Amino acid sequence: MNEIYRRLDMKAINSIDDESFTEPQVEDTYENIDLMRALNSMSDKDKTVIQLKFFEGLILDEIAYVLGENLSTIKSRLYRGLKKLKCMDNVG
């Protein structure tokens, strides 16, 4: 976990650019709550891969390295996690 935080901190520091700073956009709160609930209902392993990929912007090779897993395992978890999210969207 410490490796994840170190990589994310470095990425945040490197991505700060004063000229491109804009005010955050207001997002749909209901969609955020639904996404949060859907992610929280998933296994920690599947949820971690999705969070690192879509919220932290890591590529699959980086995720595999950070988590100490095979690339094929990460791909499987991502596929399974996205499939679960899609099923949850169709139910709601």
N, C-alpha and C positions, 0 to 999 in steps of 0.2 A: 504494500500500500504506500509506503514512503516513496518508492520509485515513481508511482503514479503522481503523487503530489509534487514531487520535484519536477517532473516533466511538465506538468500543467502550469506550475509557477513560472518556469522558464518560458513556456509558450505565451503566457499572459504578458510577461515583461517584454518579450520580443514583438508582440503584436500591438503595443501601445504606440499610437502615432497621433500627435496633437492635431495635425492638419486634417485628418480624416475623422476626427471625433464628431459624432452627432448625438443629439438627444435620443434616448431610447424611445422606441415606438410603443404605444399602448397596444397590448395584445388582448385577445379575447380571453377573459378570465375563465369562462366555462370550459373552453377547449384545454386550457392549461390544467385545470382541475381534473378533467377526464383523462388527460395524458398521464398526469401524476398517479391517479388511481390505477390506471392500466399498468404502468411501470411497476408500481408497488405490489401488484398482484403476481408479478413474474418472479422467477427464481433469481437470486442475486447474481449468478453467473451470466444469465441471459441479459439481465438489466444492465450490468456493468458494461458489457460489450456495446449495447445500444447507446448508453450514455457517453462512452468514450468516442464512439463513431460520430454520432449526430450532435452532441452537445459540446464536445471538446475538439472535434474535428480531426481526430487521429485517423490515420489510414490503417487498414487491416494488419499490415506488417508491424506497425508500431504497437497496436493493441496486443498482438501475439507476443511481442518482445516484453512489453510492460507486465503482462499477466503471466508470462513464462509458460505459454501454451503453444501448441502447434498451430500453424496458420489454418489448417483444415478444421481444427476444433473451433477456432474463432469464427470461421465462415459458417459452420453448422449452427453455432449459437446465435449468430446474427440472423440467419435464415429463420430459425425456430422462433426467435424473439419477434421478428417482424411479422411472421405468420400469426403469432398470438395477438399482436396489436391489431392486425387487420380483422381477425375474428371478433375481437372485442368491439371494434368500430361497427361491424355489421350487426352486432347484437343490440347496441345502444341506439 
